[in-house]
């Protein structure tokens, strides 16, 4: 049997802590809503994060990935006439971007894959009905069309 002796020693150096996907969604969205340019570093790019990035681009934000950083110029205050957002399988992307897509009077089409289409959206449908936002959807598939805007 081999024995190992460990000597106490002061450690030093740098480690990169894995990022939170939940926080990354929020950082990207907040930067996209903010005026001017924001820089976000140490973002772990996953399929869900890519869906949020592409969704915010579809809504008008300018996003560039370079050297492990995201450079985001917020442009959502300009408003768009229509957008198409593929959420892939990201529930966070869908749930965060539905209300954001309705900041202005827009026509927005949400799509997705996998089981995302079977997740309930009834809370949104109630809001749409009360705010007179036009919506069409297909049961058990994410194929949601929205037309209108959220009123404060």
C-alpha positions in Angstrom: 0.0 0.0 0.0 1.3 3.4 -0.9 1.2 6.2 1.6 0.8 9.9 0.9 1.9 12.7 3.2 0.1 16.1 2.8 1.9 19.1 4.1 -0.1 22.2 5.1 0.6 25.0 2.8 -1.0 28.4 1.9 -2.9 28.1 -1.4 -3.0 30.9 -4.0 -4.3 31.2 -7.5 -7.4 31.9 -9.4 -10.4 29.6 -10.2 -13.4 30.3 -12.3 -16.6 29.4 -10.6 -19.2 27.8 -12.9 -21.8 30.4 -13.7 -25.5 30.2 -12.9 -27.7 29.6 -15.9 -30.6 31.2 -14.1 -28.6 34.4 -13.5 -27.2 34.4 -17.0 -30.8 34.6 -18.4 -31.5 37.6 -16.2 -28.3 39.4 -16.9 -28.8 39.1 -20.7 -32.3 40.3 -20.5 -31.5 43.2 -18.1 -28.6 44.3 -20.4 -30.9 44.1 -23.4 -33.4 46.4 -21.7 -30.8 48.9 -20.5 -29.7 51.8 -22.7 -26.1 51.8 -23.9 -23.7 48.9 -23.9 -23.3 46.3 -21.2 -20.5 43.7 -21.0 -21.1 40.4 -19.3 -18.2 38.0 -18.7 -18.0 34.4 -17.5 -21.2 33.3 -19.1 -21.5 29.5 -19.7 -23.1 29.3 -23.1 -25.7 26.5 -23.2 -28.6 25.8 -25.5 -31.0 27.6 -23.1 -28.7 30.7 -22.9 -28.4 30.7 -26.7 -32.2 30.7 -27.0 -32.4 33.7 -24.7 -29.6 35.5 -26.6 -31.3 34.8 -30.0 -34.7 35.8 -28.5 -33.4 39.2 -27.3 -31.8 39.7 -30.7 -35.1 39.0 -32.4 -36.6 41.7 -30.1 -34.0 44.3 -31.2 -31.0 44.0 -28.8 -27.6 43.9 -30.4 -25.6 41.1 -28.9 -22.0 40.0 -29.9 -20.0 37.2 -28.3 -16.2 37.8 -28.3 -13.4 36.5 -26.1 -15.7 34.8 -23.7 -17.8 38.0 -23.1 -21.1 39.2 -24.3 -21.3 42.7 -25.6 -25.0 43.8 -25.4 -26.4 47.1 -26.7 -29.9 47.5 -25.4 -32.4 48.5 -28.1 -35.7 47.2 -27.0 -37.1 50.6 -26.3 -37.3 51.2 -30.1 -40.1 48.7 -30.6 -40.5 46.3 -33.4 -43.5 45.4 -35.6 -42.9 41.6 -35.4 -40.5 39.0 -34.2 -40.1 35.2 -34.2 -38.5 33.6 -31.2 -37.4 29.9 -31.0 -37.2 29.0 -27.4 -35.8 25.5 -28.2 -36.5 23.7 -24.9 -35.9 26.6 -22.6 -38.8 27.3 -20.2 -37.0 30.3 -18.8 -36.6 31.8 -22.2 -40.3 31.4 -22.9 -41.5 32.6 -19.6 -39.2 35.6 -19.4 -39.6 36.7 -23.1 -43.4 36.5 -23.3 -44.0 39.7 -21.3 -40.9 41.4 -22.6 -42.0 40.8 -26.2 -45.2 42.8 -25.4 -43.5 46.0 -24.1 -44.6 47.5 -27.4 -47.5 46.7 -29.8 -45.9 43.7 -31.4 -46.7 40.6 -33.4 -44.6 37.8 -31.9 -44.4 34.1 -32.8 -43.0 31.8 -30.2 -41.9 28.3 -31.1 -40.0 25.5 -29.3 -39.2 21.9 -29.2 -39.4 18.9 -26.9 -41.8 19.0 -24.0 -41.8 22.8 -23.8 -45.1 22.9 -25.7 -46.9 20.8 -23.1 -46.0 23.1 -20.2 -49.0 25.1 -19.0 -49.3 28.8 -20.0 -52.7 29.4 -18.5 -51.5 32.2 -16.3 -50.5 34.1 -19.4 -53.7 33.3 -21.3 -55.6 34.9 -18.4 -53.5 38.1 -18.6 -53.9 38.2 -22.4 -57.7 37.9 -22.0 -57.8 40.7 -19.4 -55.5 43.0 -21.4 -57.2 42.2 -24.8 -54.0 40.8 -26.3 -54.8 38.6 -29.2 -53.2 35.1 -29.0 -53.4 31.9 -30.9 -51.8 28.6 -29.8 -51.7 25.0 -30.6 -52.4 22.3 -27.9 -49.3 20.3 -26.9 -46.9 22.2 -29.1 -45.2 25.5 -28.6 -46.7 27.5 -31.5 -47.9 30.7 -29.9 -48.8 33.9 -31.7 -49.2 37.1 -29.8 -50.5 40.5 -31.0 -50.7 43.5 -28.8 -48.9 45.0 -25.8 -49.1 44.8 -22.0 -50.6 47.9 -20.4 -49.2 49.0 -17.0 
